[in-house]
Amino acid sequence: MRGDTADMPALAGIPAPRMPIVFKAACPDCRGRFELAAGALRLAIGASSRTTFYSFTCPECGAAVRKPAGERIVELLTGGGVRTLRLHSTA
C-alpha cells in the first residue's frame, strides 16, 4: 500500500476535503481584476431581474461595487456559499 491517499475513496458519511471556492470579479472604477472568497460577496434576490444583484467592496480601491445577477450568476453564487438576502415587496 502506498503512502498517498489520492486513489482511496472517501469514507461514507465523511465529506471529502474541498478547495476553497473563489469567484473572479472586476471593479468598474479602477478596472482591477481579482478573486474573492464567498464571504466577500453578498447576493440580493429581488422580485425581478432589476432588483437582483450581487455586491462587494473592491480590495484594490475600496469602491462599493454592485452588479446585476442573472439566473446563472445566482445559481453559481448560492452554490458557492455566498450569503443571500431575499428582498420582499411591500406592495
JOSUL-V198343 format. One record per backbone hydrogen bond with DSSP energy under -0.5 kcal/mol. CO is the residue of the C=O (numbers start at 1). NH is the residue of the N-H. E is the energy in kcal/mol with one decimal. If there is no record, write none. Layout:
co nh e
CO NH E
CO NH E
This chain:
co nh e
5 8 -1.2
11 14 -1.9
13 15 -0.6
21 38 -0.8
23 36 -2.9
25 34 -2.2
26 28 -0.5
27 31 -1.3
32 27 -2.4
34 25 -2.7
36 23 -3.0
37 40 -1.9
38 41 -1.4
41 83 -0.6
42 55 -2.6
43 45 -0.5
43 85 -3.0
44 46 -0.6
44 53 -2.2
45 87 -3.1
48 51 -0.8
49 52 -0.9
51 53 -0.5
52 69 -2.1
53 44 -3.3
54 67 -2.8
55 42 -2.1
56 58 -0.5
56 65 -3.2
58 62 -1.8
63 58 -2.9
63 65 -0.6
65 56 -2.0
67 54 -2.6
68 70 -0.5
70 74 -2.5
71 75 -2.4
72 76 -2.5
73 77 -2.9
74 78 -2.6
75 79 -2.1
76 80 -1.3
77 82 -2.4
78 81 -1.3
83 43 -2.3
85 45 -3.0
85 87 -0.6
